[in-house]
Each structure stands twice: as C-alpha cells, then as structure tokens.
C-alpha cells in the first residue's frame, strides 16, 4: 500500500469536473464505497449505483499520481465519474480501510491445475457468458490454428440482448474487448494474418448489427470499427499473401461503402481511403478502382451527386499514377469534382475552360472554388465570376466574400454597398457595426444611420431598434422604443439590458422595468426563477440607495415579502441576498 502515492482533494478535483466531484463527495459521505482494496499500484472498489446494484472502479497509479482509471457505470470510461471520485476520496481520507491483496498473476501462479479448473468452473457458474472465452486462444499461448467460427460467435454474443438503454454500447464494447486484445496480441507477435481475421470478424459483425451501431449516441461502436480498420492497415504492412491481402482490402472497402454511402458518412471509416491508396500495390489499386466504379451512383438526386463526388476523390487518388491530364479532367467531370477540375485546368493554363466551368456552377460550389482561382493568380477572374451574378445570388457567402475583396483593395464604397445589402437581409448588431465602420471611413455615417433608423421604424422592427440604441448609448431612445413593442413581446433579456443601461440616467424607469421583470420571474413558480427575481430586486435596492430613498425600498420589499409570503423558496432566495 505504501508504494501508491498520496494525493489531495485538489488533485481529484482536477482529475474530474466540478459536477462529478460534488456528486462523488456525496457518495463518499453516504458510505457508498465498499470492498475497497489495493493491488500493487492499483486501488479497487465497488460503489452502490443508481441504475445497477453496484459499479466496479479501479484506479492505476504511477509514481507521479493517477495514471488511469475505469468504472463500469455508463459514463465510467476513463474513470472521471462520481463513483471513481468517491473511491479516490476514500483513499485520501481513510487509506487504512483498504485491504491489501496480491496481484492476480501471483494468486493464480500458486494454484495447481485442478484448483485452476475448479476456479474456472466456479467463475463460469456465476457468469455463464464466460464459457465462450474457452473457445478463444490465449494471447501469448501456443501457436494454434485460429478458430474463426468461435471468433465470430464471440463477436455476435457481444451484441445479444442489447436493450438500447443508456450505456448499452459500452457493454457491447466490453464483450468485444477480449477479441480486440487477442487481435492486438497477434499483431505484436507478427502473426498479422490471425490478427487481421479477428479484426475482419469484428468489423463485419458491427456492420451486421447496424441498429445497435447507429443507436449509440457516444459513438463507442463506430469508434471500434475505426480502430479495427486502422489496425487492418497495420496488418497489411506485414502480410504478403495476395489472397489474404485481397480479403482485407474487400473488408476495408465494404466498411468505407457502409459508412460513406449507407449510413451517411459518420466518420467510422475515415481512415480507409488513405490505407487503400498508400498501402496497396498498383495492381491492387486497379482492382479497388473497379469496385469503386461499380458502386458510383447513377441518379440525379443531391445524395447521388454527393456520393459521386466523394467516390470520385477516391478514384483520383487510386489512379493518380496512371491518369493523364485528359483522363483526369474527364473523371472530374463525371464525378462532379469541380474544385479538382478547375485546379487542374488552371494548372494547365486553360483559363477560359476553368472560367466557363465555374460560371455554370451553383452558388456554393462556386464559393468553394474562389480561393483556387486566387492561388493560381486569377483573383480578378474570381471577382468577375461573383460580380456578374450579383443580381441572382442566393448564397450570401459570395456577397460577403466580394465585399471583403473590395475592401481589401480599397474600394470602400463598393464594399459598403454590398455590406448594406447583407445587413438588410438579416439585420444584426455585427453587420451594423461593419456598416458603421465603413460609412465613417467614407464620412457618410450620419445619413446612413438616419436611413437605417427610419427603415427599421417603418418595418416596425422595434426589438432590433432598441438594441441599436443601446449600442449607441442612446438610452432615452431605447426606453421610448420599448413603449412601441406589443404587450406580449417576449425578449425579456433585452428588457433587463435596457433596465441596466437606464440605472443612472433614468432611475425611475429602470426601477419600473426591474419590478416588472421580478414579478414575471416570481410567477413562473420555480427556484431558478425565484433566484432571478431576487437579483432584479437587488438591482432595485441599489438604485434606491443611489437615490438615497431607502424608505421607498423598505416599503417595496416589505410589500413583496408580504404578497408572496406563501412561497418559502422565494423567501429563501431573498434571505440569501439579504433583501
């Protein structure tokens, strides 16, 4: 026990977050930790659970402190949960309560074969699912032929009984862990073919259990697929047998197709394209290109176009060594790879073709090509392409891009015209600030500001107008504009902002606004809103103090306390702020 370093509460707080630390403290204070023990540099325990009778925790230390931790609860991956916090606090406050036990290896080494057999039978009797592990080879054991059927049964068993309750994916991953460790062990001993067979089985099982994989909000199972795909890439570097390599490549391609085409591209196979292009022979890349062409969508829907473009990128990379310029350009056109097409045309100095291609593109695809034109010294052409469609542009990013380009080269008037167009489409404070800055540089802000205010009033956009007056520190106008808003107007945060701004210049108006908001919060009848009401009342108290009208405050707070005397939670919030 003495070899484990002592830690402090501050170290535990740093290990987790504030919420889990506070909850862990409560668990510790309630005595939820039991069967606590030390085993070498590890502390372990059970903790009474809210969704299960108990959860298991363990924390591994090194000479610097906490190295890693785990808990069997649904959020226990990494050991930052409240149960692990409770274990750590028990270690800090009561280390003598921990029983020191031998390491598992040391215990097992003392047992004879009959004792080990009896122990294993007892374990299987308590946990029948463990019996399937007897079919698996032992990591580091004798080099025996791999029973791939047993591997697949173990993988399928991990998914059996999935209830889709919170944390179910983590339980499935636990069931897959013996296989993952076995595969990693084979790979570390240069038995890459056995390792690859296990990774293939896991990937195929996850894809076969699509509902479980996609229902996992934390992405645990998709993460396992990604790790297996990466590991298959490592296996390829050790495997020479063409048949086995082809099996691996087919699995990787299927995973990429499943991820990219079938389930919407969630990133589960993002590592695959690089493996297929960088860790393959020229002959293998020709074969993979055939598979890719076979699954290219033929339809005209948005998703068909998107998938063609994605697969087109893979084809360009697979055939990079054999495509001449014309073949490259043809493939770009066939798969909708607009950026690659324009970049190659510009590289070949075929400027007019690049211009014609960009001109017929939709707004967003054109927007993505603009930097390519600039990179190839065609900034003026990029501006021209955007300018000539200004009347029909639907994607405001093009207008914003052109406004910034004009500003960069000193055409402030042209930039201001475009910024004003953007402002009136979706008025907001940031766009207003950009307009103000540009117009002041052109000495035309007074007229433009008057025009903006007039237009907002005519549109009855009083809500935004109040925000503008607050920005310009015109509190009187902000208060007057508030009166024009409808009775059921609901932007209460802005009302409080006006009340805050009015405290010094217009104290009585500020008091009225804070009083109105306080009563609104109280009427929601919950603790959080009582707290907000109390904060409003504190503002009122401070204003009365500023006015030296303490008697008015005393009268107001007495009346409020009496009127809401049957709301003890509200009264408590007032007491906490000493009101």
N, C-alpha and C positions, 0 to 999 in steps of 0.2 A: 504493500500500500504506500510505503514511504517514497517509492520511486515516481509516483504520479505527482506532478507539480501542484502546489496550492494555487487557487485562483480566487479572484474577488468578485463581488456582485457587479462591479462596473464592467469587468471582462465579460460576464454573462450577458449583461445588457447590450454590450457591443456586439456579441455573437448573434443576437436575435433582434427583433424590433420592439418598440415600446409596448405595443398591444400584447404581443405574445409574452413579453416579460411580466407585465402586470397580471395576466391570466395565470402564468406559471407560478407567480408568487402566491396567488390564491390557492392553487393546487397544493403547493408546498405547505402552506399554513393549515390546509384541511387534512394533511397527512395522507395525501393520495398516493405517495410513493411507498412501495413495499418490495420485499425480496431484493434489496439493493446489495450489490456485491462488487468486488474488484477482481479483475482477472488480468494480471500483467499490467499493461498501461491502459487498460480499458475499465470503465465503470459501467455497470448494467443495472437495470431495474424493471419492475412493472409499475404501471401507473393506472389508477382507476380511470376509465374512459366514459365519455358521454354517449358515444354511439356503439360501444362494444364494452364487454365486462372489464377488459383491461387492454393496454397497449404496451409493447416492449420497447425499451430505449437502450441505447448504448452509445457511449462517448469514448473515442480513442484520443489519447493524449500523446504528445511528444515532449521533449524537454523544454519546449517553448510555451506549451499550453495546449489548448484544444486543437486537435488536428482534423478530426471529422466526427460526425455524429449521424445517427439514424433513429427513427421512431417508426413503429408500424401503423401509426394513425394515418388518415387520408392525406394530411399535409406534412407528413414527417420526413419526406425526402430531404436529406441534408441536415436534419436534426435541429431545425430552428423553431420548432413548435413549443407550445406551452408545457407539454409533458416532459420534453427534454430539459426545458428551463427548470421545472420542478426537481428533476434528478440532479441537475448541477447545483441548485440551491441547497439540496440535501447534502451534497458533497462538501459544499462550503461551510455549512452550519453544523453538520453532525457527521464528520468523516468516520467517527468510531462506530457508527451504526452499520457500516458496510462490512460484510463478511468477505474475507479474502479466500478465493478459491483458485485451484490450479488451472492452468491453461488446458483447453480441451485436448490438445495433442498429448500433453503429459498424462492426462487421465486415461485416454484410450490406449496409450503405449503400455500401461500397467495391466491391461486386461488380456486374458488368454482368449483363444479363438472361440471356445464355447460361450464364454462370457460376452464376447462381442456379438455373437449370433443371437444370444438371448436378449441383449440390449436392443439390437436392431428390430427383433420381433416385437419387443415391447413398444418401441417407438412407432412401428407400423400399426400396432393395435390402437394406439392413441390417435395417430394421424394416418389413416388408410391411404391417402393420396401419395404418401412417401413410397409406397410399393413400386410405383412406376420408375423411381430412380434406380431400382435394382437392375433395370434393363439397360441403363446407360453405362458406358465405360467410365472408369475413374480417370480424372485428369492426372497425368503423370504415371498412370499404371502401365501394364503391359500393352504392347502394340498389337491390338486385335482388330480384325475387320469391323468396320463401323456398321451397326445395325440401324440403317436409315429408317426402317419402319418404326422402330422404337423411338427414334428421334422425333418423327412426325407425330406419333401418338402422344409423346410428352408435350409437344408444342400445342396440339389440339386440346389436350387436357387443361392447359392453362386457360383456355377460353371457355371451358364448360362451366355452366352455371352463372355466367356473367349476369348480374342483376341491374346493371346500369345505374346503380346507386353511386353516390359521391365516393370516389376513391376506388371504384371497381377496376379501372385501368391499371392502377398501381398494383393491385392484387394479381392481375394477369401478367404484368411485367415480372412480378416476383416468381410466378410459375415458369416464366421463360428464362430467368436468371441462371439456373443450372446449365441450360443449353448454351447460353452466351459465354459462361465461364469455361465450359468444355471446349467450345469453338476457339476461344482465345488461347486456351492451353495448347491445343493442337497447333495453332499458328505459331506460338512462341517456340515450339519444338520442331518447326519446319515441316510439319505434317499438314501442308496447306490444302491438300485435296479433301481430307477429312473435315478440316475447318470449314472449307467452302460448302461442303454438303450440308453441314448444320446451319450455316447462315442462309443458304438457299431455302431450307425447310422452314426456317423462321419467317423469312420474307413472304414466302408463298402462303403460309398459314395466316399471317396478318392480312394479306390481300383477300384471302378467302373469307375472313371474318370482318368484312368491310364495315358493317354497322357498329361493331364494337370499336373499331379503329377511329371512325369518324365521330362517334358519340363521346369521345374522350376530349373534354374541353382543355385539359392540361397538355395534350399532345404527347403523352407518355409513349403510346404505341407507335405513333408516327415517328417519334424520335428513335425508337428501337429499330424500325425499318431503315431509317437513315444511317444509324450506326452499323447495321448489318451490310448495307450497300457499300459504305466506306471500307469495311473490313474485307468485302469481296474484292475490292480494288487492290488491297494489300495482298490478298491471296494470289491474284493474277501475276504479281511480280515474281512469285515463287513457282508457278505452275507452267510447265512446258507442254504437257499433253493437250493436243488440239481439241480432242473431244470434250475434255473437262473444261477447257477454256470456253468453248462454244456454249456449254451448259451455263456457265457463269454469266456470259455476255447476254444470253437469252433471258436469264432471270433479271439482270440489271435493266435490260431494255423493257421487259414487262413491267417492272416497278416504275420506270420512268413514264411509260404509257399510262399506267394506272393513275399515277399522281397527276400528270400533266393533262391528260385527256378526260379520264373518267371522273375524278373527284375534284377537279377544278384547280389544280396546281397549288397545293398547300405547303410545298417545300419538302415533302418526305423523301424525294429522290433528287434533290437539287445537286447532289454531288455526282450523279451518274453521268451527265454529258462529258465532264472532264475525264472520267475514267474511260468512257467509250472512245474518246478521241486521243487521249495521251498515253494510255496503257495497252494499246492494241497494235497489231501488225497491219500493214497496208491491206493484206488480204481480208483480215477481219473487218476492217473499216468498210471495205467494199460490200461485205455481207450485211453489216449493220445498216448501211445506206439503203440496201434493198428493203430491209424490214421497215425502215423509216418511210420510204416512198409508198409502201403498201398501205400504211395507215394514214397517209395525208388525206384530210377531209376534202370532199369534192363540192360541198354545198356552198351557199352564199350567205349563211347566217353570220352574225357577229362572232359567235363562238368558233365557227368553222374557220373564219379568217384569222382569228387569234391563234388557233391551234396550228394552222398552216404556217403562220409566221414563226411560231415557237419551234416547230419541227424544221422549218427552213434554216434556222440558225444552226441546228444540229447538223443538217446536211452540208452546209457551207464548211463547217469545221471538219466533218468526216472526209470531205472531198477536197480539202484545201490544197493538197499536193497534186491533184490531177485536173483541177478545173482551170481552163484557160479563161481569159477575160470575158469572151463572149458567152461561154458556158456559165460563168459566174453570174453575169448580168441576167441571163435567161432564168437561172434558178431564183435569183432575187425577185424577178417579175412574177414568176409562177407562185412563189410563196408569200408575196406581199412584203418582202424585206426592203421597205422604202429607204431606210437610213443607209443600209449597206449598198443598195443600188446607187443612191446619189453620191455616197462617198467614193465608190469605185469610178463612177463617171467623171467626177471632179478630178480624181487622181489621174485619169486618162486624158484630162483637158477637154472633155466633151461637155463643155459648159452649157451649150444650148439644149442638149438632151436632158441634162440634170434640171435645168430650168423648166422645161416642158413637163417633166415627171412631177416636179414639186407643185407646179401650177394647178394640176388637176387633183391634187391630194386634198383630203378633208382638212379642217382647221387644225385639229390636234396632231395628226401625223405631220403636217407642215411645221407646226411649232417645234416638234422634236428634231427637225432637220436644220433649223436655223443656225445652231452652233457649228454644224458640219460645214455649211457654206462659209461661215466666218473663219473657221480653221483653215480652209483652202483659199483664203484671201478673197472671198466673194461676199463681203459684208454689204456692199451696195446692192447686189442682186438679192440678197436676203431681205433688205428693206423694201426693195421694189415689189417682191412677191407678196409681202404683207400689205403694203400700201395700196396695191391695185385691187385688193378685195376688202378694203375697209368698210364699204357700204354693206357687205353681206356677212361679215364676220360674226360668228356665234360664240366662239371661244375667246373670252376676254383676255386670256393669257397672251394672245397675239397682239392685242391692243396695248397691253401693259408692256410687252417686250419692245414694241415700236416706240412707245412713249419714253422708255428708258434709253433707247438708242439715240433718239433725237436729243434728249437732254445731254447725253454724253458728248455729242458732237456740237453742242452749243445752240441748238435750235429750241430755245426755251418756249417760244410762242407755239410752235408745233406740238411740243410735249405737253404744254398746258391745255391745249385744245383736246388732246386725247385723254388726259387725266380728268378733265371735266366730264367727258363722255363716260368714263368709268365710274366717276362719282355719282352721276345721276342714275346709273343703272342700279347700283346698290349703295345708297349713301351710308357712309360710316365715318367715324372720327378719324381714322388713319388716312383715309382718302382726302378728307377735309384738310388735314394737316399738310399733305403733299400739295394740294391746290394752293393753300395759303403761302407756303414757302416759295413755290414757283411764281405766283402772282406778285408777291412782294419783290422778288428779283426783277420783275418787269414793271414795277411801280403801278400795278393795276389792281391791288388787293381791295381797295375801298369799294370800287364799283362792283367787283366780283362778289365780295361779301354781301353787299346790299342785294344783289341779284339772287344769291343763294337763299338769303333770309326771306325775300319776297316769294320765291318759288315754294319754299317749304311751307310758308303760311298759306299759300293758295292751295297746296296739296293737303293742307291740314295735318302735316306731319309734325305735330307739336311735341311729341315724345323726343324725336331727334333734335328738334329745335332747342328744347330745354338743355340737352347735352351740349349743344354748341355754345349756348350762353354760359354754361358752367365752365367750359373750356376757356372761353374768352373773359372769364371772371365778371360777367355781367349778371350778377345775382338778382338784381331787381327785375330784369327782363325774364330771367328764369322763373321767378316767383309769379310774374304776371302770366307767363305762358302756361304755367301749371293750372291756372284757373280755366284755361280753354280746353283742358283734357276732359273726356267724358267721366261720369261719376264712377263707372265700373272699371276705369283704367287700372291696369294691374302691375305696372312696373314700380313696385314699392321700393326696390333698391335705389332707383333714381330719385324717388321722393325723399328718401333718407339722405341721399347725397346732396340734394338741394337744402335740406334742413341743416346739414353740417356746414355747407357753404354760407348759409344765412346767419349763423350764430352771432357774429359781431355786428354786421351792418343792419340786420333785420331780426333782432332777437325775439320779438313777439311772434312774428310769422314762423320762426324756427320752432318756438315752443308749441304752436298750434300743430305743426307738421309732426313733431315728435310725439305729441299727445295722441294724435290720430293713429299713428303707427303703433304706439304702445297698446292701445285698445284693440287694434286689429290682431296683434300677436296674442293678446290675452284670450281673445275669442276662439283661437284655434284649440285651446284647452289641452296643451301638452307641454311637457317640461322644457323642451328645446325652445319653443316659442315664448314660454314664460321668461326664459333667460334673455331672449332678445327684447322682450318688453321692458325688463328691468334695465337693460343697457340704454334704451331710449329714455327711460325716466331718469337715469343718472345724467344724461345729457341735459335734460330739462333742469335738474337741480343745479348743474354747473352754470347754466345760463342765468338762473335766478341769483346765484351767488355773484356772477359778473355784474348784474344789475343792482346788487345789494337789496334784493327783495326776498329775503329769507322767509318772511311771514307768508308770502304768496306760495312759496314752495311747500312750507309746512301744511298749509291748508289743502293744497292739491294732493300731496302724498297721503294725508290723513283720509281724505275723501276716497282715494283709490283703494287704500287698505280696507276701509270700511265696506266699500261696494263689492270687493272681491274677497271678503273675509272667509268665505267657504271654499277657497282654493288654497289649501295648505302648501302645495308645491310652489305656487306663485309667491306666497308669503315668504317661503324659504329663500327663493331667489332674491327677493328684496332684502332679506336679512343678510344674505351673503355679501351684497354690495353696500350694506349699512345704509339703506334708504328708509 
